[in-house]
């Protein structure tokens, strides 16, 4: 079942005070309703719950502490969804609120359940309005921002297209806010050209992303064969134009997919907390054999990380890949180079694998 995934950034959803941009969201819902009425399936991934909570609570700036961010999200999430529900219901379109977490994408059973639920909603001709469950997630188990979540939803459903709406017209050669000579890049098919562009990582005062996160999301989605567009959500007609395949914003053509949804997220979005150096045999097995990494193949460990964190795997100063560690840094230092029997003598409850092959991705 094909669908269009439309992601709205915080700067589109709310103004600087955290108040909902009713005119912008009204126009967005007009376009979504028109597509829905023509028989197309649309999914909305929205930011703005924290921004909305900030507005309700009259907070002067975006909080930094995790508990404050979660509390602001709790205040704003229901109120934000209510806006979408009322706007779309007035246009004859039923909606459903869907809150997803990292575990919904990384755990196989949760992943399949999420896909099944979203497919059923689309089959029922309901527009899902998706956000990350910021109220309960932490930095270690979150997508980081909704650009990555939108890419994961698109991959999850095999979407026909991903549209990332922001307050910029697309990707520029430099930040147009500070460089008047910056030019819009109409299409990016080779991501290596991004090295020559000055892509800002700065988010809006209300958001958590920035243009770089949108480019990474585009890289994730196109690697799964999903064409992606970054465009302005403040310009009328963008959703309809993108859905029709028109040349708007910055287009990222689809590439051949090689990785699962989880591995794409791991490769592009999950930050590494440390580095694990392996011997030549382990590096070769990881590259060529698709095997798990065992403690016996570990030569050294750098950084401080916990079990469940992502770490880089390297051999001879060359990165091999990235994986989710089953050990903390201290535990892995303790058992590095040891056979499984010796490992279990030191750590009886330890996993046989330092990194399981299902939670490892090549660079």
Secondary structure by P-SEA (a helix, b strand, c coil): cbbbbbbbccccccccccccaaaaaaaaaaaaaaaaaabbbbbbbbccaaaaaaaaaccccccccaaaaaaaaaacaaaaaaaaaaaaaaacbbbbbbbbcccccccaaaaaaaaaaaaaaaaacccccccccccccccccccccaaaaaaaaaaaacccbbbbbcccccccccccccccccccccccccccccccccccccccccccccaaaaaaaaaaaaaacbbbbbbbccccaaaaaaaacccccbbbccccccccaaaaaaaccccccbbbbbcaaaaaaaacccccccccccccccccccccbbbbbbccccccbbbbbcccaaaaaacccccaaaaaaaccccccccccccccccc
